[in-house]
């Protein structure tokens, strides 16, 4: 029990005091960062560059869908009713 008993008490103290405080302060810090970035209720913080990239991808996808619809209209005009 020598070595195990030597580590057991600090481990219990760490898990019961330090670890919960660490987790609480971590999430308080994250909450303050989100608050400063302007995230409100239910909103998430997305950087402008990421938002711009998402818009570009959405635009390209919309163009592809329009091209596919044009091909399907030429191939068989009845495809929308199925």
C-alpha positions, 0 to 999 in steps of 0.5 A, a space after each residue: 500500500 506504500 506507493 498506492 496510498 501515496 498517490 491515492 490521497 492526492 488523486 482523490 483531492 484532485 478529482 473532488 476539488 480541482 477537476 470540477 473547478 477546472 471544468 467550471 472555469 473552462 466553460 465560464 471562459 467559453 461562455 464569455 468568449 461567445 458573449 463577446 463574439 456576439 452569439 446570443 440564444 441558440 446562435 453559434 459563433 462562425 467566423 466571417 471567412 467560414 461563412 463566406 466559404 459556406 455561401 460560395 459552396 451553397 451557390 455552387 450547389 445551387 448552380 449544379 441543381 439548376 443544371 441537373 433540373 435543366 438536363 432532366 427537363 430536356 430528357 423527360 418533362 414528366 420527372 417532376 410529377 413522379 
